[in-house]
Amino acid sequence: MFLIEKINGLYVDSFGLAPAYKGFATNSYVLGVSAPSLRGTDCYEKMRIVIQAMFAHLTENERRFINRVRVYDSKSDLERHKENDFDEFDCDVCESATSKSEAELFEMAF
């Protein structure tokens, strides 16, 4: 999906999936995306662009597993937020969290 969107100007260098709600809901994930091409873009516009790509390239069955989308400006931001499964907490909280992250990151190979 993201390889195809690179042609349209959306450059994603890595992404990750983490269980939504700390695993209390099965088959529900947070999609974290590192999209350097969207740096400086409004956060809602970033989500709109990524969600639009999802609707263009994923089936309804595949999309239903994505509960939330988080878009970051760089791999380092993505990796930092991975530690808290892409939940929106202050980074000081991320570093002191007691539960282990279940997020899995994937590098894009172009």
Secondary structure, DSSP 8 states (H G I E B T S, - for coil): -HHHHHTTT----EEEEEEGGGGTSTT-EEEEEE-GGGTTS-HHHHHHHHHHHHHHHS-HHHHTTEEEEEEESSHHHHHHHHTTTT----HHHHHH-SS----EEEE---
